[in-house]
Amino acid sequence: MCSIKVSPKMVPKERPRAMVKNFAVAAVVAAVALVLVFPAPGGSQEIEVGEVMSRIEGAYTEVVNSLLIFPVQEMGDEAPFDKISERLGEIAETARLLPRIENYEDDSSFRNFAGGLEKRAGEMAALAKKKSQAESITALARLQAACLECHKNFRF
């Protein structure tokens, strides 16, 4: 009979139990975090109108300050267009949440206003990326008009 010698390098090492246990714990924590952050398909996550409007207001205020006030205070320095574009992206993203607010889910006029806000914010973000002060200010007026039209009909 032929005997084969197996070197220690050929024998697979057992994984330490602590390593496997740590991986299992990390996987469970990650799964729980995903469930908490992302609702199940078809599920809903309650959206508070006050919270959504505060997010839009905060981003809008930063856009106005960055576009209109910062250049004057800094004596002719260019507006921080990257920051402006980023905040406008937040407004557009938050506008997508508006039609999901429970009291307004079935209101087509509210959905139209939310869509208009998202569109105007997106248009202004594109202009901000071009770093055009004058065009961005004109777009800001259109964004403000979208806000005012909605708030004429809906009070938050």
C-alpha positions as CSV (number, residue, x, y, z in Angstrom):
1,M,0.0,0.0,0.0
2,C,1.1,3.5,-0.8
3,S,1.1,6.0,1.9
4,I,0.7,9.7,1.2
5,K,2.1,12.2,3.6
6,V,0.0,15.4,4.2
7,S,1.9,18.4,5.0
8,P,0.5,20.8,7.6
9,K,0.1,23.4,4.9
10,M,-2.4,21.2,3.1
11,V,-4.8,20.8,6.0
12,P,-7.4,23.6,6.1
13,K,-7.2,25.6,9.3
14,E,-10.3,25.8,11.4
15,R,-11.7,29.3,11.6
16,P,-11.6,30.7,15.1
17,R,-15.1,30.6,16.6
18,A,-14.7,34.2,17.8
19,M,-14.2,35.4,14.2
20,V,-17.3,33.6,13.0
21,K,-19.3,34.9,15.9
22,N,-18.2,38.5,15.3
23,F,-19.2,38.1,11.6
24,A,-22.6,36.8,12.6
25,V,-23.2,39.6,15.0
26,A,-22.2,42.2,12.4
27,A,-24.5,40.6,9.8
28,V,-27.4,40.7,12.2
29,V,-26.7,44.4,13.1
30,A,-26.5,45.3,9.5
31,A,-29.8,43.5,8.7
32,V,-31.6,45.3,11.5
33,A,-30.2,48.7,10.4
34,L,-31.4,48.1,6.9
35,V,-34.9,47.2,8.1
36,L,-35.1,50.3,10.2
37,V,-33.8,52.7,7.5
38,F,-35.6,51.3,4.5
39,P,-39.3,50.3,4.8
40,A,-40.4,47.1,3.3
41,P,-41.6,47.2,-0.3
42,G,-45.2,48.3,-0.1
43,G,-44.7,49.3,3.5
44,S,-44.9,52.9,4.5
45,Q,-42.9,55.1,6.8
46,E,-44.8,57.9,8.4
47,I,-43.6,61.3,7.1
48,E,-44.3,64.4,9.2
49,V,-45.2,67.5,7.2
50,G,-43.5,69.8,9.7
51,E,-40.3,67.9,9.4
52,V,-40.4,67.9,5.6
53,M,-41.1,71.6,5.5
54,S,-38.3,72.3,7.9
55,R,-35.9,70.5,5.7
56,I,-37.0,72.4,2.7
57,E,-36.9,75.7,4.6
58,G,-33.4,75.1,5.9
59,A,-32.0,74.2,2.5
60,Y,-33.8,77.1,0.9
61,T,-32.5,79.6,3.5
62,E,-28.9,78.4,2.8
63,V,-29.5,78.8,-1.0
64,V,-30.7,82.4,-0.5
65,N,-27.9,83.3,1.8
66,S,-25.3,81.7,-0.4
67,L,-26.5,83.3,-3.6
68,L,-27.6,86.7,-2.5
69,I,-25.9,87.6,0.8
70,F,-22.5,85.8,0.7
71,P,-21.2,87.6,-2.4
72,V,-22.1,91.0,-1.0
73,Q,-20.6,90.3,2.5
74,E,-17.5,88.9,0.9
75,M,-17.2,92.0,-1.4
76,G,-17.6,90.5,-4.8
77,D,-16.5,86.9,-4.1
78,E,-18.3,84.4,-6.2
79,A,-21.2,82.6,-4.6
80,P,-20.4,79.1,-3.4
81,F,-22.2,77.4,-6.3
82,D,-21.3,73.9,-5.3
83,K,-23.0,74.4,-1.9
84,I,-26.0,76.0,-3.6
85,S,-26.3,73.1,-6.0
86,E,-26.1,70.6,-3.1
87,R,-28.8,72.3,-1.2
88,L,-31.0,72.5,-4.2
89,G,-30.6,68.7,-4.6
90,E,-31.8,68.4,-1.0
91,I,-34.9,70.5,-1.9
92,A,-35.7,68.4,-4.9
93,E,-35.1,65.1,-3.0
94,T,-37.3,66.4,-0.1
95,A,-40.0,67.5,-2.6
96,R,-40.3,63.9,-3.7
97,L,-41.4,63.0,-0.1
98,L,-44.3,65.6,-0.1
99,P,-46.8,63.4,-2.0
100,R,-46.2,60.6,0.5
101,I,-47.5,62.6,3.5
102,E,-50.6,60.8,4.7
103,N,-53.1,63.7,4.4
104,Y,-52.0,64.6,0.9
105,E,-51.4,61.2,-0.8
106,D,-54.6,61.4,-2.8
107,D,-54.5,65.1,-3.6
108,S,-53.5,65.5,-7.2
109,S,-53.1,69.3,-6.9
110,F,-50.7,68.8,-4.0
111,R,-48.7,66.3,-6.1
112,N,-48.5,68.8,-8.9
113,F,-47.2,71.5,-6.6
114,A,-44.6,69.1,-5.2
115,G,-43.6,68.1,-8.7
116,G,-43.3,71.8,-9.6
117,L,-41.0,72.4,-6.6
118,E,-38.8,69.4,-7.5
119,K,-38.6,70.6,-11.1
120,R,-37.7,74.2,-10.2
121,A,-35.1,73.1,-7.7
122,G,-33.6,70.8,-10.4
123,E,-33.5,73.6,-13.0
124,M,-31.9,75.9,-10.6
125,A,-29.3,73.3,-9.6
126,A,-28.3,72.9,-13.2
127,L,-27.8,76.7,-13.5
128,A,-25.8,76.8,-10.3
129,K,-23.5,74.2,-11.7
130,K,-22.8,76.6,-14.6
131,K,-21.9,79.2,-12.0
132,S,-24.1,81.9,-13.5
133,Q,-25.1,84.3,-10.8
134,A,-27.7,86.2,-12.9
135,E,-29.4,83.0,-14.2
136,S,-29.3,81.5,-10.7
137,I,-31.1,84.5,-9.3
138,T,-33.8,84.4,-12.0
139,A,-34.2,80.7,-11.2
140,L,-34.5,81.5,-7.5
141,A,-37.4,83.7,-8.3
142,R,-39.1,80.8,-10.1
143,L,-38.4,78.5,-7.2
144,Q,-39.9,81.1,-4.8
145,A,-43.0,81.3,-7.0
146,A,-43.4,77.6,-6.8
147,C,-43.3,77.7,-3.0
148,L,-45.8,80.6,-2.9
149,E,-48.3,79.0,-5.3
150,C,-48.4,75.9,-3.1
151,H,-48.7,77.9,0.2
152,K,-51.6,79.9,-1.2
153,N,-53.5,76.6,-1.3
154,F,-51.9,74.7,1.5
155,R,-51.0,76.0,5.0
156,F,-48.5,74.1,7.1
